[in-house]
């Protein structure tokens, strides 16, 4: 199952995402929660400690990994990339 939570700012996306992550984890499901916001609010909502949050490297800084996994070269436009990378 894949779930994406989107919407305007301030509508509760982070709260809904964190609650769904906790719910599915409590049901024994494996969960990967991804936050596109560099402020790491989702990590905080999930109870990740500040010291752990400081170790997180934003994917936007991992240009080689993005290109390797999706086939898209960061910084270019009009490229085609894999929506379900390796």
N, CA, C and O atoms as a Maestro MAE file, in Angstrom:
{
 s_m_m2io_version
 :::
 2.0.0
}

f_m_ct {
 s_m_title
 :::
 protein
 m_atom[344] {
  # First column is atom index #
  i_m_mmod_type
  r_m_x_coord
  r_m_y_coord
  r_m_z_coord
  i_m_residue_number
  s_m_chain_name
  s_m_pdb_residue_name
  s_m_pdb_atom_name
  i_m_atomic_number
  :::
  1 25 0.842 -1.166 0.000 1 A "UNK " " N  " 7
  2 3 0.000 0.000 0.000 1 A "UNK " " CA " 6
  3 2 0.895 1.239 0.000 1 A "UNK " " C  " 6
  4 15 1.891 1.295 0.721 1 A "UNK " " O  " 8
  5 25 0.539 2.210 -0.797 2 A "UNK " " N  " 7
  6 3 1.249 3.489 -0.824 2 A "UNK " " CA " 6
  7 2 0.223 4.589 -0.612 2 A "UNK " " C  " 6
  8 15 -0.826 4.606 -1.256 2 A "UNK " " O  " 8
  9 25 0.531 5.500 0.287 3 A "UNK " " N  " 7
  10 3 -0.370 6.615 0.586 3 A "UNK " " CA " 6
  11 2 0.426 7.907 0.482 3 A "UNK " " C  " 6
  12 15 1.514 8.018 1.047 3 A "UNK " " O  " 8
  13 25 -0.111 8.876 -0.232 4 A "UNK " " N  " 7
  14 3 0.494 10.207 -0.304 4 A "UNK " " CA " 6
  15 2 -0.484 11.191 0.324 4 A "UNK " " C  " 6
  16 15 -1.680 11.158 0.034 4 A "UNK " " O  " 8
  17 25 0.022 12.057 1.176 5 A "UNK " " N  " 7
  18 3 -0.813 13.066 1.830 5 A "UNK " " CA " 6
  19 2 -0.386 14.419 1.279 5 A "UNK " " C  " 6
  20 15 0.765 14.825 1.435 5 A "UNK " " O  " 8
  21 25 -1.318 15.113 0.636 6 A "UNK " " N  " 7
  22 3 -1.017 16.414 0.041 6 A "UNK " " CA " 6
  23 2 -2.090 17.424 0.424 6 A "UNK " " C  " 6
  24 15 -3.156 17.054 0.916 6 A "UNK " " O  " 8
  25 25 -1.806 18.680 0.199 7 A "UNK " " N  " 7
  26 3 -2.792 19.721 0.463 7 A "UNK " " CA " 6
  27 2 -2.102 21.044 0.729 7 A "UNK " " C  " 6
  28 15 -0.876 21.145 0.707 7 A "UNK " " O  " 8
  29 25 -2.922 22.055 0.980 8 A "UNK " " N  " 7
  30 3 -2.401 23.388 1.260 8 A "UNK " " CA " 6
  31 2 -1.728 23.410 2.625 8 A "UNK " " C  " 6
  32 15 -1.938 22.523 3.452 8 A "UNK " " O  " 8
  33 25 -0.926 24.425 2.842 9 A "UNK " " N  " 7
  34 3 -0.246 24.578 4.119 9 A "UNK " " CA " 6
  35 2 -1.212 24.785 5.272 9 A "UNK " " C  " 6
  36 15 -2.216 25.483 5.137 9 A "UNK " " O  " 8
  37 25 -0.900 24.171 6.407 10 A "UNK " " N  " 7
  38 3 -1.691 24.388 7.611 10 A "UNK " " CA " 6
  39 2 -2.971 23.588 7.713 10 A "UNK " " C  " 6
  40 15 -3.801 23.870 8.577 10 A "UNK " " O  " 8
  41 25 -3.157 22.592 6.848 11 A "UNK " " N  " 7
  42 3 -4.407 21.818 6.884 11 A "UNK " " CA " 6
  43 2 -4.277 20.514 7.670 11 A "UNK " " C  " 6
  44 15 -5.258 19.783 7.801 11 A "UNK " " O  " 8
  45 25 -3.099 20.209 8.189 12 A "UNK " " N  " 7
  46 3 -2.933 19.018 9.015 12 A "UNK " " CA " 6
  47 2 -2.259 17.834 8.349 12 A "UNK " " C  " 6
  48 15 -2.378 16.705 8.826 12 A "UNK " " O  " 8
  49 25 -1.554 18.075 7.255 13 A "UNK " " N  " 7
  50 3 -0.895 16.964 6.541 13 A "UNK " " CA " 6
  51 2 0.094 16.225 7.435 13 A "UNK " " C  " 6
  52 15 0.121 14.994 7.442 13 A "UNK " " O  " 8
  53 25 0.892 16.951 8.174 14 A "UNK " " N  " 7
  54 3 1.888 16.323 9.040 14 A "UNK " " CA " 6
  55 2 1.211 15.510 10.131 14 A "UNK " " C  " 6
  56 15 1.633 14.391 10.422 14 A "UNK " " O  " 8
  57 25 0.174 16.056 10.733 15 A "UNK " " N  " 7
  58 3 -0.551 15.348 11.788 15 A "UNK " " CA " 6
  59 2 -1.178 14.073 11.251 15 A "UNK " " C  " 6
  60 15 -1.046 13.013 11.864 15 A "UNK " " O  " 8
  61 25 -1.856 14.160 10.118 16 A "UNK " " N  " 7
  62 3 -2.482 12.975 9.508 16 A "UNK " " CA " 6
  63 2 -1.416 11.941 9.148 16 A "UNK " " C  " 6
  64 15 -1.599 10.749 9.394 16 A "UNK " " O  " 8
  65 25 -0.314 12.390 8.574 17 A "UNK " " N  " 7
  66 3 0.762 11.473 8.186 17 A "UNK " " CA " 6
  67 2 1.346 10.753 9.398 17 A "UNK " " C  " 6
  68 15 1.557 9.541 9.362 17 A "UNK " " O  " 8
  69 25 1.606 11.493 10.461 18 A "UNK " " N  " 7
  70 3 2.165 10.888 11.676 18 A "UNK " " CA " 6
  71 2 1.179 9.907 12.293 18 A "UNK " " C  " 6
  72 15 1.572 8.817 12.709 18 A "UNK " " O  " 8
  73 25 -0.098 10.277 12.358 19 A "UNK " " N  " 7
  74 3 -1.106 9.381 12.937 19 A "UNK " " CA " 6
  75 2 -1.264 8.108 12.115 19 A "UNK " " C  " 6
  76 15 -1.369 7.018 12.677 19 A "UNK " " O  " 8
  77 25 -1.281 8.237 10.784 20 A "UNK " " N  " 7
  78 3 -1.371 7.044 9.935 20 A "UNK " " CA " 6
  79 2 -0.137 6.163 10.113 20 A "UNK " " C  " 6
  80 15 -0.248 4.938 10.161 20 A "UNK " " O  " 8
  81 25 1.025 6.778 10.209 21 A "UNK " " N  " 7
  82 3 2.261 6.015 10.418 21 A "UNK " " CA " 6
  83 2 2.201 5.234 11.721 21 A "UNK " " C  " 6
  84 15 2.545 4.053 11.757 21 A "UNK " " O  " 8
  85 25 1.764 5.891 12.793 22 A "UNK " " N  " 7
  86 3 1.634 5.217 14.088 22 A "UNK " " CA " 6
  87 2 0.587 4.104 14.027 22 A "UNK " " C  " 6
  88 15 0.809 3.014 14.555 22 A "UNK " " O  " 8
  89 25 -0.542 4.372 13.390 23 A "UNK " " N  " 7
  90 3 -1.615 3.379 13.287 23 A "UNK " " CA " 6
  91 2 -1.141 2.131 12.562 23 A "UNK " " C  " 6
  92 15 -1.305 1.018 13.061 23 A "UNK " " O  " 8
  93 25 -0.554 2.315 11.387 24 A "UNK " " N  " 7
  94 3 -0.121 1.158 10.602 24 A "UNK " " CA " 6
  95 2 1.008 0.399 11.300 24 A "UNK " " C  " 6
  96 15 1.065 -0.828 11.231 24 A "UNK " " O  " 8
  97 25 1.901 1.123 11.970 25 A "UNK " " N  " 7
  98 3 2.973 0.462 12.718 25 A "UNK " " CA " 6
  99 2 2.390 -0.370 13.855 25 A "UNK " " C  " 6
  100 15 2.839 -1.488 14.106 25 A "UNK " " O  " 8
  101 25 1.389 0.177 14.541 26 A "UNK " " N  " 7
  102 3 0.770 -0.565 15.649 26 A "UNK " " CA " 6
  103 2 0.040 -1.809 15.160 26 A "UNK " " C  " 6
  104 15 -0.183 -2.742 15.932 26 A "UNK " " O  " 8
  105 25 -0.332 -1.827 13.885 27 A "UNK " " N  " 7
  106 3 -0.981 -2.997 13.288 27 A "UNK " " CA " 6
  107 2 0.044 -3.980 12.725 27 A "UNK " " C  " 6
  108 15 -0.324 -4.977 12.104 27 A "UNK " " O  " 8
  109 25 1.334 -3.696 12.942 28 A "UNK " " N  " 7
  110 3 2.382 -4.602 12.496 28 A "UNK " " CA " 6
  111 2 2.849 -4.388 11.069 28 A "UNK " " C  " 6
  112 15 3.622 -5.188 10.541 28 A "UNK " " O  " 8
  113 25 2.390 -3.322 10.445 29 A "UNK " " N  " 7
  114 3 2.812 -3.036 9.072 29 A "UNK " " CA " 6
  115 2 4.149 -2.296 9.091 29 A "UNK " " C  " 6
  116 15 4.447 -1.547 10.020 29 A "UNK " " O  " 8
  117 25 4.942 -2.521 8.054 30 A "UNK " " N  " 7
  118 3 6.194 -1.774 7.895 30 A "UNK " " CA " 6
  119 2 5.862 -0.432 7.249 30 A "UNK " " C  " 6
  120 15 5.140 -0.379 6.253 30 A "UNK " " O  " 8
  121 25 6.381 0.633 7.809 31 A "UNK " " N  " 7
  122 3 6.042 1.984 7.349 31 A "UNK " " CA " 6
  123 2 7.313 2.764 7.031 31 A "UNK " " C  " 6
  124 15 8.276 2.755 7.797 31 A "UNK " " O  " 8
  125 25 7.293 3.432 5.897 32 A "UNK " " N  " 7
  126 3 8.332 4.408 5.566 32 A "UNK " " CA " 6
  127 2 7.611 5.745 5.425 32 A "UNK " " C  " 6
  128 15 6.774 5.911 4.537 32 A "UNK " " O  " 8
  129 25 7.930 6.687 6.288 33 A "UNK " " N  " 7
  130 3 7.314 8.012 6.242 33 A "UNK " " CA " 6
  131 2 8.326 8.980 5.637 33 A "UNK " " C  " 6
  132 15 9.443 9.111 6.138 33 A "UNK " " O  " 8
  133 25 7.935 9.651 4.568 34 A "UNK " " N  " 7
  134 3 8.826 10.569 3.857 34 A "UNK " " CA " 6
  135 2 8.242 11.970 3.947 34 A "UNK " " C  " 6
  136 15 7.058 12.176 3.683 34 A "UNK " " O  " 8
  137 25 9.071 12.919 4.315 35 A "UNK " " N  " 7
  138 3 8.646 14.309 4.434 35 A "UNK " " CA " 6
  139 2 9.427 15.148 3.431 35 A "UNK " " C  " 6
  140 15 10.657 15.174 3.470 35 A "UNK " " O  " 8
  141 25 8.730 15.828 2.542 36 A "UNK " " N  " 7
  142 3 9.389 16.668 1.538 36 A "UNK " " CA " 6
  143 2 9.735 18.046 2.087 36 A "UNK " " C  " 6
  144 15 10.397 18.833 1.412 36 A "UNK " " O  " 8
  145 25 9.295 18.342 3.302 37 A "UNK " " N  " 7
  146 3 9.559 19.632 3.924 37 A "UNK " " CA " 6
  147 2 10.883 19.563 4.697 37 A "UNK " " C  " 6
  148 15 11.033 18.705 5.567 37 A "UNK " " O  " 8
  149 25 11.832 20.434 4.404 38 A "UNK " " N  " 7
  150 3 13.130 20.376 5.086 38 A "UNK " " CA " 6
  151 2 13.077 20.743 6.569 38 A "UNK " " C  " 6
  152 15 14.088 20.609 7.260 38 A "UNK " " O  " 8
  153 25 11.941 21.198 7.075 39 A "UNK " " N  " 7
  154 3 11.839 21.577 8.489 39 A "UNK " " CA " 6
  155 2 11.756 20.384 9.437 39 A "UNK " " C  " 6
  156 15 11.833 20.567 10.652 39 A "UNK " " O  " 8
  157 25 11.601 19.182 8.919 40 A "UNK " " N  " 7
  158 3 11.575 17.942 9.715 40 A "UNK " " CA " 6
  159 2 10.450 17.907 10.743 40 A "UNK " " C  " 6
  160 15 10.605 17.319 11.813 40 A "UNK " " O  " 8
  161 25 9.322 18.534 10.425 41 A "UNK " " N  " 7
  162 3 8.195 18.502 11.349 41 A "UNK " " CA " 6
  163 2 7.608 17.104 11.494 41 A "UNK " " C  " 6
  164 15 7.133 16.745 12.572 41 A "UNK " " O  " 8
  165 25 7.633 16.310 10.428 42 A "UNK " " N  " 7
  166 3 7.113 14.946 10.517 42 A "UNK " " CA " 6
  167 2 7.968 14.126 11.477 42 A "UNK " " C  " 6
  168 15 7.437 13.355 12.277 42 A "UNK " " O  " 8
  169 25 9.270 14.285 11.405 43 A "UNK " " N  " 7
  170 3 10.157 13.565 12.332 43 A "UNK " " CA " 6
  171 2 9.801 13.911 13.772 43 A "UNK " " C  " 6
  172 15 9.752 13.031 14.632 43 A "UNK " " O  " 8
  173 25 9.558 15.170 14.030 44 A "UNK " " N  " 7
  174 3 9.177 15.607 15.372 44 A "UNK " " CA " 6
  175 2 7.842 14.991 15.782 44 A "UNK " " C  " 6
  176 15 7.693 14.527 16.912 44 A "UNK " " O  " 8
  177 25 6.875 14.985 14.872 45 A "UNK " " N  " 7
  178 3 5.554 14.414 15.163 45 A "UNK " " CA " 6
  179 2 5.630 12.912 15.405 45 A "UNK " " C  " 6
  180 15 4.782 12.348 16.096 45 A "UNK " " O  " 8
  181 25 6.644 12.267 14.838 46 A "UNK " " N  " 7
  182 3 6.822 10.827 15.029 46 A "UNK " " CA " 6
  183 2 7.647 10.516 16.275 46 A "UNK " " C  " 6
  184 15 7.848 9.350 16.615 46 A "UNK " " O  " 8
  185 25 8.123 11.558 16.955 47 A "UNK " " N  " 7
  186 3 8.874 11.349 18.184 47 A "UNK " " CA " 6
  187 2 10.357 11.123 17.987 47 A "UNK " " C  " 6
  188 15 11.031 10.621 18.887 47 A "UNK " " O  " 8
  189 25 10.879 11.484 16.825 48 A "UNK " " N  " 7
  190 3 12.313 11.342 16.566 48 A "UNK " " CA " 6
  191 2 13.043 12.426 17.362 48 A "UNK " " C  " 6
  192 15 12.658 13.595 17.329 48 A "UNK " " O  " 8
  193 25 14.093 12.031 18.071 49 A "UNK " " N  " 7
  194 3 14.820 12.991 18.906 49 A "UNK " " CA " 6
  195 2 15.530 14.040 18.049 49 A "UNK " " C  " 6
  196 15 15.862 13.803 16.887 49 A "UNK " " O  " 8
  197 25 15.750 15.197 18.655 50 A "UNK " " N  " 7
  198 3 16.420 16.287 17.941 50 A "UNK " " CA " 6
  199 2 17.815 15.863 17.477 50 A "UNK " " C  " 6
  200 15 18.248 16.242 16.389 50 A "UNK " " O  " 8
  201 25 18.520 15.078 18.300 51 A "UNK " " N  " 7
  202 3 19.867 14.640 17.913 51 A "UNK " " CA " 6
  203 2 19.814 13.723 16.696 51 A "UNK " " C  " 6
  204 15 20.721 13.757 15.865 51 A "UNK " " O  " 8
  205 25 18.771 12.904 16.573 52 A "UNK " " N  " 7
  206 3 18.612 12.047 15.398 52 A "UNK " " CA " 6
  207 2 18.211 12.872 14.178 52 A "UNK " " C  " 6
  208 15 18.693 12.626 13.073 52 A "UNK " " O  " 8
  209 25 17.329 13.848 14.380 53 A "UNK " " N  " 7
  210 3 16.888 14.712 13.278 53 A "UNK " " CA " 6
  211 2 18.083 15.441 12.677 53 A "UNK " " C  " 6
  212 15 18.155 15.620 11.461 53 A "UNK " " O  " 8
  213 25 19.018 15.860 13.517 54 A "UNK " " N  " 7
  214 3 20.196 16.589 13.037 54 A "UNK " " CA " 6
  215 2 21.082 15.730 12.144 54 A "UNK " " C  " 6
  216 15 21.886 16.266 11.382 54 A "UNK " " O  " 8
  217 25 20.951 14.405 12.223 55 A "UNK " " N  " 7
  218 3 21.740 13.491 11.395 55 A "UNK " " CA " 6
  219 2 21.112 13.267 10.019 55 A "UNK " " C  " 6
  220 15 21.760 12.738 9.116 55 A "UNK " " O  " 8
  221 25 19.854 13.669 9.865 56 A "UNK " " N  " 7
  222 3 19.144 13.439 8.604 56 A "UNK " " CA " 6
  223 2 19.695 14.364 7.527 56 A "UNK " " C  " 6
  224 15 19.832 15.569 7.736 56 A "UNK " " O  " 8
  225 25 20.004 13.789 6.387 57 A "UNK " " N  " 7
  226 3 20.499 14.567 5.244 57 A "UNK " " CA " 6
  227 2 19.367 14.663 4.223 57 A "UNK " " C  " 6
  228 15 18.905 13.635 3.728 57 A "UNK " " O  " 8
  229 25 18.915 15.862 3.900 58 A "UNK " " N  " 7
  230 3 17.823 16.001 2.931 58 A "UNK " " CA " 6
  231 2 18.169 15.368 1.590 58 A "UNK " " C  " 6
  232 15 19.297 15.491 1.111 58 A "UNK " " O  " 8
  233 25 17.205 14.695 0.990 59 A "UNK " " N  " 7
  234 3 17.440 14.035 -0.294 59 A "UNK " " CA " 6
  235 2 17.817 15.050 -1.374 59 A "UNK " " C  " 6
  236 15 18.490 14.700 -2.344 59 A "UNK " " O  " 8
  237 25 17.390 16.300 -1.212 60 A "UNK " " N  " 7
  238 3 17.743 17.341 -2.185 60 A "UNK " " CA " 6
  239 2 19.253 17.558 -2.242 60 A "UNK " " C  " 6
  240 15 19.770 18.073 -3.233 60 A "UNK " " O  " 8
  241 25 19.956 17.169 -1.186 61 A "UNK " " N  " 7
  242 3 21.414 17.292 -1.162 61 A "UNK " " CA " 6
  243 2 22.103 16.048 -1.716 61 A "UNK " " C  " 6
  244 15 23.328 16.028 -1.842 61 A "UNK " " O  " 8
  245 25 21.338 15.013 -2.048 62 A "UNK " " N  " 7
  246 3 21.899 13.748 -2.524 62 A "UNK " " CA " 6
  247 2 21.687 13.598 -4.026 62 A "UNK " " C  " 6
  248 15 21.025 12.663 -4.476 62 A "UNK " " O  " 8
  249 25 22.254 14.524 -4.798 63 A "UNK " " N  " 7
  250 3 22.007 14.554 -6.239 63 A "UNK " " CA " 6
  251 2 22.434 13.274 -6.944 63 A "UNK " " C  " 6
  252 15 21.737 12.804 -7.843 63 A "UNK " " O  " 8
  253 25 23.562 12.707 -6.554 64 A "UNK " " N  " 7
  254 3 24.023 11.471 -7.203 64 A "UNK " " CA " 6
  255 2 23.057 10.320 -6.932 64 A "UNK " " C  " 6
  256 15 22.784 9.520 -7.827 64 A "UNK " " O  " 8
  257 25 22.539 10.231 -5.711 65 A "UNK " " N  " 7
  258 3 21.583 9.178 -5.367 65 A "UNK " " CA " 6
  259 2 20.285 9.347 -6.155 65 A "UNK " " C  " 6
  260 15 19.734 8.371 -6.665 65 A "UNK " " O  " 8
  261 25 19.799 10.585 -6.255 66 A "UNK " " N  " 7
  262 3 18.572 10.849 -7.015 66 A "UNK " " CA " 6
  263 2 18.745 10.407 -8.462 66 A "UNK " " C  " 6
  264 15 17.880 9.732 -9.021 66 A "UNK " " O  " 8
  265 25 19.867 10.791 -9.064 67 A "UNK " " N  " 7
  266 3 20.110 10.416 -10.460 67 A "UNK " " CA " 6
  267 2 20.237 8.896 -10.604 67 A "UNK " " C  " 6
  268 15 19.688 8.314 -11.539 67 A "UNK " " O  " 8
  269 25 20.951 8.261 -9.691 68 A "UNK " " N  " 7
  270 3 21.147 6.808 -9.748 68 A "UNK " " CA " 6
  271 2 19.817 6.057 -9.635 68 A "UNK " " C  " 6
  272 15 19.577 5.099 -10.369 68 A "UNK " " O  " 8
  273 25 18.964 6.493 -8.718 69 A "UNK " " N  " 7
  274 3 17.729 5.760 -8.442 69 A "UNK " " CA " 6
  275 2 16.589 6.084 -9.394 69 A "UNK " " C  " 6
  276 15 15.736 5.232 -9.641 69 A "UNK " " O  " 8
  277 25 16.556 7.298 -9.933 70 A "UNK " " N  " 7
  278 3 15.412 7.697 -10.762 70 A "UNK " " CA " 6
  279 2 15.761 7.910 -12.222 70 A "UNK " " C  " 6
  280 15 14.872 7.896 -13.074 70 A "UNK " " O  " 8
  281 25 17.026 8.105 -12.529 71 A "UNK " " N  " 7
  282 3 17.425 8.403 -13.895 71 A "UNK " " CA " 6
  283 2 17.307 9.877 -14.228 71 A "UNK " " C  " 6
  284 15 17.624 10.282 -15.346 71 A "UNK " " O  " 8
  285 25 16.857 10.687 -13.280 72 A "UNK " " N  " 7
  286 3 16.702 12.130 -13.505 72 A "UNK " " CA " 6
  287 2 17.920 12.863 -12.966 72 A "UNK " " C  " 6
  288 15 18.380 12.594 -11.856 72 A "UNK " " O  " 8
  289 25 18.433 13.784 -13.757 73 A "UNK " " N  " 7
  290 3 19.577 14.577 -13.308 73 A "UNK " " CA " 6
  291 2 19.044 15.833 -12.624 73 A "UNK " " C  " 6
  292 15 18.427 16.677 -13.274 73 A "UNK " " O  " 8
  293 25 19.279 15.965 -11.304 74 A "UNK " " N  " 7
  294 3 18.791 17.149 -10.593 74 A "UNK " " CA " 6
  295 2 19.299 18.440 -11.229 74 A "UNK " " C  " 6
  296 15 20.445 18.519 -11.670 74 A "UNK " " O  " 8
  297 25 18.440 19.439 -11.268 75 A "UNK " " N  " 7
  298 3 18.809 20.733 -11.827 75 A "UNK " " CA " 6
  299 2 18.470 20.892 -13.290 75 A "UNK " " C  " 6
  300 15 18.597 21.985 -13.841 75 A "UNK " " O  " 8
  301 25 18.033 19.798 -13.938 76 A "UNK " " N  " 7
  302 3 17.626 19.892 -15.338 76 A "UNK " " CA " 6
  303 2 16.109 19.844 -15.399 76 A "UNK " " C  " 6
  304 15 15.455 19.438 -14.438 76 A "UNK " " O  " 8
  305 25 15.564 20.250 -16.507 77 A "UNK " " N  " 7
  306 3 14.109 20.206 -16.639 77 A "UNK " " CA " 6
  307 2 13.725 19.363 -17.843 77 A "UNK " " C  " 6
  308 15 14.525 19.148 -18.753 77 A "UNK " " O  " 8
  309 25 12.501 18.898 -17.829 78 A "UNK " " N  " 7
  310 3 11.977 18.149 -18.962 78 A "UNK " " CA " 6
  311 2 12.428 16.708 -19.023 78 A "UNK " " C  " 6
  312 15 12.134 16.007 -19.992 78 A "UNK " " O  " 8
  313 25 13.135 16.256 -18.009 79 A "UNK " " N  " 7
  314 3 13.614 14.877 -18.006 79 A "UNK " " CA " 6
  315 2 12.524 13.887 -17.639 79 A "UNK " " C  " 6
  316 15 11.533 14.236 -16.998 79 A "UNK " " O  " 8
  317 25 12.723 12.667 -18.053 80 A "UNK " " N  " 7
  318 3 11.820 11.584 -17.681 80 A "UNK " " CA " 6
  319 2 12.512 10.781 -16.596 80 A "UNK " " C  " 6
  320 15 13.709 10.509 -16.686 80 A "UNK " " O  " 8
  321 25 11.763 10.401 -15.573 81 A "UNK " " N  " 7
  322 3 12.361 9.615 -14.505 81 A "UNK " " CA " 6
  323 2 11.390 8.550 -14.027 81 A "UNK " " C  " 6
  324 15 10.184 8.629 -14.262 81 A "UNK " " O  " 8
  325 25 11.941 7.559 -13.355 82 A "UNK " " N  " 7
  326 3 11.146 6.448 -12.836 82 A "UNK " " CA " 6
  327 2 10.385 6.917 -11.609 82 A "UNK " " C  " 6
  328 15 10.969 7.502 -10.697 82 A "UNK " " O  " 8
  329 25 9.081 6.661 -11.582 83 A "UNK " " N  " 7
  330 3 8.273 7.071 -10.445 83 A "UNK " " CA " 6
  331 2 8.425 6.091 -9.282 83 A "UNK " " C  " 6
  332 15 8.228 6.467 -8.126 83 A "UNK " " O  " 8
  333 25 8.772 4.846 -9.579 84 A "UNK " " N  " 7
  334 3 9.020 3.827 -8.551 84 A "UNK " " CA " 6
  335 2 10.475 3.388 -8.652 84 A "UNK " " C  " 6
  336 15 10.769 2.334 -9.216 84 A "UNK " " O  " 8
  337 25 11.392 4.198 -8.106 85 A "UNK " " N  " 7
  338 3 12.817 3.887 -8.241 85 A "UNK " " CA " 6
  339 2 13.211 2.619 -7.497 85 A "UNK " " C  " 6
  340 15 12.442 2.077 -6.703 85 A "UNK " " O  " 8
  341 25 14.444 2.153 -7.775 86 A "UNK " " N  " 7
  342 3 14.980 0.948 -7.125 86 A "UNK " " CA " 6
  343 2 15.001 1.098 -5.632 86 A "UNK " " C  " 6
  344 15 15.421 0.181 -4.925 86 A "UNK " " O  " 8
  :::
 }
 m_bond[343] {
  # First column is bond index #
  i_m_from
  i_m_to
  i_m_order
  :::
  1 1 2 1
  2 2 3 1
  3 3 4 2
  4 3 5 1
  5 5 6 1
  6 6 7 1
  7 7 8 2
  8 7 9 1
  9 9 10 1
  10 10 11 1
  11 11 12 2
  12 11 13 1
  13 13 14 1
  14 14 15 1
  15 15 16 2
  16 15 17 1
  17 17 18 1
  18 18 19 1
  19 19 20 2
  20 19 21 1
  21 21 22 1
  22 22 23 1
  23 23 24 2
  24 23 25 1
  25 25 26 1
  26 26 27 1
  27 27 28 2
  28 27 29 1
  29 29 30 1
  30 30 31 1
  31 31 32 2
  32 31 33 1
  33 33 34 1
  34 34 35 1
  35 35 36 2
  36 35 37 1
  37 37 38 1
  38 38 39 1
  39 39 40 2
  40 39 41 1
  41 41 42 1
  42 42 43 1
  43 43 44 2
  44 43 45 1
  45 45 46 1
  46 46 47 1
  47 47 48 2
  48 47 49 1
  49 49 50 1
  50 50 51 1
  51 51 52 2
  52 51 53 1
  53 53 54 1
  54 54 55 1
  55 55 56 2
  56 55 57 1
  57 57 58 1
  58 58 59 1
  59 59 60 2
  60 59 61 1
  61 61 62 1
  62 62 63 1
  63 63 64 2
  64 63 65 1
  65 65 66 1
  66 66 67 1
  67 67 68 2
  68 67 69 1
  69 69 70 1
  70 70 71 1
  71 71 72 2
  72 71 73 1
  73 73 74 1
  74 74 75 1
  75 75 76 2
  76 75 77 1
  77 77 78 1
  78 78 79 1
  79 79 80 2
  80 79 81 1
  81 81 82 1
  82 82 83 1
  83 83 84 2
  84 83 85 1
  85 85 86 1
  86 86 87 1
  87 87 88 2
  88 87 89 1
  89 89 90 1
  90 90 91 1
  91 91 92 2
  92 91 93 1
  93 93 94 1
  94 94 95 1
  95 95 96 2
  96 95 97 1
  97 97 98 1
  98 98 99 1
  99 99 100 2
  100 99 101 1
  101 101 102 1
  102 102 103 1
  103 103 104 2
  104 103 105 1
  105 105 106 1
  106 106 107 1
  107 107 108 2
  108 107 109 1
  109 109 110 1
  110 110 111 1
  111 111 112 2
  112 111 113 1
  113 113 114 1
  114 114 115 1
  115 115 116 2
  116 115 117 1
  117 117 118 1
  118 118 119 1
  119 119 120 2
  120 119 121 1
  121 121 122 1
  122 122 123 1
  123 123 124 2
  124 123 125 1
  125 125 126 1
  126 126 127 1
  127 127 128 2
  128 127 129 1
  129 129 130 1
  130 130 131 1
  131 131 132 2
  132 131 133 1
  133 133 134 1
  134 134 135 1
  135 135 136 2
  136 135 137 1
  137 137 138 1
  138 138 139 1
  139 139 140 2
  140 139 141 1
  141 141 142 1
  142 142 143 1
  143 143 144 2
  144 143 145 1
  145 145 146 1
  146 146 147 1
  147 147 148 2
  148 147 149 1
  149 149 150 1
  150 150 151 1
  151 151 152 2
  152 151 153 1
  153 153 154 1
  154 154 155 1
  155 155 156 2
  156 155 157 1
  157 157 158 1
  158 158 159 1
  159 159 160 2
  160 159 161 1
  161 161 162 1
  162 162 163 1
  163 163 164 2
  164 163 165 1
  165 165 166 1
  166 166 167 1
  167 167 168 2
  168 167 169 1
  169 169 170 1
  170 170 171 1
  171 171 172 2
  172 171 173 1
  173 173 174 1
  174 174 175 1
  175 175 176 2
  176 175 177 1
  177 177 178 1
  178 178 179 1
  179 179 180 2
  180 179 181 1
  181 181 182 1
  182 182 183 1
  183 183 184 2
  184 183 185 1
  185 185 186 1
  186 186 187 1
  187 187 188 2
  188 187 189 1
  189 189 190 1
  190 190 191 1
  191 191 192 2
  192 191 193 1
  193 193 194 1
  194 194 195 1
  195 195 196 2
  196 195 197 1
  197 197 198 1
  198 198 199 1
  199 199 200 2
  200 199 201 1
  201 201 202 1
  202 202 203 1
  203 203 204 2
  204 203 205 1
  205 205 206 1
  206 206 207 1
  207 207 208 2
  208 207 209 1
  209 209 210 1
  210 210 211 1
  211 211 212 2
  212 211 213 1
  213 213 214 1
  214 214 215 1
  215 215 216 2
  216 215 217 1
  217 217 218 1
  218 218 219 1
  219 219 220 2
  220 219 221 1
  221 221 222 1
  222 222 223 1
  223 223 224 2
  224 223 225 1
  225 225 226 1
  226 226 227 1
  227 227 228 2
  228 227 229 1
  229 229 230 1
  230 230 231 1
  231 231 232 2
  232 231 233 1
  233 233 234 1
  234 234 235 1
  235 235 236 2
  236 235 237 1
  237 237 238 1
  238 238 239 1
  239 239 240 2
  240 239 241 1
  241 241 242 1
  242 242 243 1
  243 243 244 2
  244 243 245 1
  245 245 246 1
  246 246 247 1
  247 247 248 2
  248 247 249 1
  249 249 250 1
  250 250 251 1
  251 251 252 2
  252 251 253 1
  253 253 254 1
  254 254 255 1
  255 255 256 2
  256 255 257 1
  257 257 258 1
  258 258 259 1
  259 259 260 2
  260 259 261 1
  261 261 262 1
  262 262 263 1
  263 263 264 2
  264 263 265 1
  265 265 266 1
  266 266 267 1
  267 267 268 2
  268 267 269 1
  269 269 270 1
  270 270 271 1
  271 271 272 2
  272 271 273 1
  273 273 274 1
  274 274 275 1
  275 275 276 2
  276 275 277 1
  277 277 278 1
  278 278 279 1
  279 279 280 2
  280 279 281 1
  281 281 282 1
  282 282 283 1
  283 283 284 2
  284 283 285 1
  285 285 286 1
  286 286 287 1
  287 287 288 2
  288 287 289 1
  289 289 290 1
  290 290 291 1
  291 291 292 2
  292 291 293 1
  293 293 294 1
  294 294 295 1
  295 295 296 2
  296 295 297 1
  297 297 298 1
  298 298 299 1
  299 299 300 2
  300 299 301 1
  301 301 302 1
  302 302 303 1
  303 303 304 2
  304 303 305 1
  305 305 306 1
  306 306 307 1
  307 307 308 2
  308 307 309 1
  309 309 310 1
  310 310 311 1
  311 311 312 2
  312 311 313 1
  313 313 314 1
  314 314 315 1
  315 315 316 2
  316 315 317 1
  317 317 318 1
  318 318 319 1
  319 319 320 2
  320 319 321 1
  321 321 322 1
  322 322 323 1
  323 323 324 2
  324 323 325 1
  325 325 326 1
  326 326 327 1
  327 327 328 2
  328 327 329 1
  329 329 330 1
  330 330 331 1
  331 331 332 2
  332 331 333 1
  333 333 334 1
  334 334 335 1
  335 335 336 2
  336 335 337 1
  337 337 338 1
  338 338 339 1
  339 339 340 2
  340 339 341 1
  341 341 342 1
  342 342 343 1
  343 343 344 2
  :::
 }
}
